[in-house]
Amino acid sequence: MSVQDNNSDLDPLQSALIDPHRGRLNRLRTFLHPGKLTSAAGRVLSDAKTVISDRLNRPNGAAAESNMPPNPNDWDLARLRTLIGQELAGSDVIIVSNREPYVHSAGPDGIRCAMPAGGLVSALEPIARGCGGTWIAHGSGSADRETVDDHDRIQVPPNNPSYALRRVWLTPEEEKGYYLGFANEGLWPLCHNAFVRPIFREDDWNHYKTVNARFAEAVIEEARTDAPIVIVQDYHFSLLPRMIRERLPNATIVTFWHIPWPNAEVFGICPHATEILDGLLGSDIIGFQVPLFRINFVECIDRTLESRINHENWSVRYGGKISQVRTYPISIVWPDRSAQAAISAPTAREALAIKPGAKLIVAVGRLDYTKGIPEFLQAFEDLLTQNPEYCGKVHLYYVAAPSRGEVASYRTLHKDCLQISQAINDRFGTEDYKPLLFADRHANRDELSRLYREADVCVVPSLHDGMNLVAKEFVAEREDEQGVLILSRFAGAIQELPEALAVNPFDLSKLTATLRAALEMPLPEQTARMRRMRETVRSKNIYRWAGRLLEDAAHVRARNQLLRRGGHAQDRLARSPLRSPSEISLRTTRKNDAETSGS
Ligand code: ADQ
């Protein structure tokens, strides 16, 4: 991963970005205030000046990204649909994930249908809709059983049905063993450098195998042909690709691993390392977020399985079958302006009673020990301790969605975060100043959108993260090209967003210094950084993620079809007296090798 530490001194990128504005900026600073924090009036004036000067530079006050000419290579929903129409028309596409895209719950007003927030559903829905495929997932809603047909299926989306959701039922013991146990107490800490010990119980492993087999059965039942395209999601299903392959040898199987993949020493801790690698290599394509995870994965294969690895094209030949190992950095839907116009939530500043001119730091994430929440709260406390002039003028709003509350380490984390927050408020709060609001709840999209847009600083302090979509969501919301992103250098997102202030969340003093630097960052520098990040998130959006993954799947499928035809031809030729079987087998091997190295 790229390493870029920032503190209050200007780093080279900072200098390069700020240079064109330096003269104007210094004049503005002297004019506005000699102190450290911009005064309320100063901030308004400063903002106004920047807006005016930006408008002057942009005829008609056009939004920043109108300066970015649309690139014909950019991905959007239309291009993804075209790809699906051209490459996958009539294909039998099956998506498998633990979490379902629509959850039915019983409430006082009857049954409600909700779409869980998060990147996974946004990424895969267009594929499911576009292909009219089937999505197989765990039926977790309290009214899920009441809404399915005799085959445990329901057509979704409810207002415009275009694909089938097939629900798989789990007993409470299975859910505990497979999901909370093996997946979340075993694989999750194994794959994240957060120094939480993975727990592997034999019982959990048995449930994990049973549930993977149950999903494999559902895939077989839902497949309309003997060669479906199956898209498997994440660490809940590491055994599934092999199980599908055994029953549907002609399927095209793509598995995407959303979380980090650890190095070989760490992975070797897992008592079931061999079965997991063998399971994943049932896939034609295994996708990771960033190159480091792919390197780690291939190293694990190298140390564990009898296989042939082609380091030039990242493919693994194992058990006579080739798997491609690819990287597809996941992303978000680039915001739809019409949807934004409809936002009606109260402003976050109003909701928090933040005084005009005071600064707002925000952080959003699941309540998970990998997200670095206590570490960051500690840095915030240090910021106020070391800079008393910030008291009364800087607020932190942390929206942390409770998660996996059945697992003891998550409950402890939740309690710790509430205690630390209370201690900070007790120490620095006054009658009219509450430094920290720790909201342990799930916020709706409008609220998050507001929060991102009103923040001066957004902090993503993950100890380790596959990608982190919050960082990209913040950038996407900042049409004003302002706001500072502080991003852990251990989140996959830092590779695409090097203009963020990169931090090591284990290094408390640097984290505190970076917070200060962010609060003090001049607007022109904020804009220069944000503009570049917005261009990245705009062009590398979720449609690109899905599009690249499907393009590769279509390519592999076409190649496999050719190889199968080649295989039939070989059988016919082998029966022919004109050539010897050894000659034919040699030719086929050469052909296969040539195709592999070219892919
Ligand atoms: P997560 O660990 O869940 O996902 P992340 O990428 O941050 O992490 O996505 C979380 C999503 O939930 C975001 O869309 C965010 O807005 C939303 N969210 C978080 N807290 C919320 C809150 N309090 N209220 C409302 N919404 C909230 C895993 C991996 C990541 C990887 C994703 C996608 O751990 O590294 O980026 O999958 O591949």
Residues whose N, C-alpha, C, O or C-beta is under 5 A from the ligand:
A	BS01	ADQ	A117 G118 G119 H258 I259 I330 V364 G365 R366 V399 A400 A401 R441 H442 A443 D465 G466 M467 N468 L469 V470
